[in-house]
């Protein structure tokens, strides 16, 4: 899903995720067991987990990075 995705982050002009970053992001968030298809329910579950992680982040830079990640992943929801 994220390996072939465009690298630009929505809402952050001039910010990009490289191919290796996208592959690691996919493994970290969704794990290996899902393969190429992720259910809508699992997607929403992972987004809630990222929201909680953003809430627990201590610095503004950490919160901004998690927010960018969430915006980037939301564009692939696939409705």
PyMOL commands that set and color helices and strands:
alter all, ss='L'
color gray80, all
select helices_A, chain A and resi 19-30+40-56+60-74
alter helices_A, ss='H'
color red, helices_A
deselect
rebuild
show_as cartoon
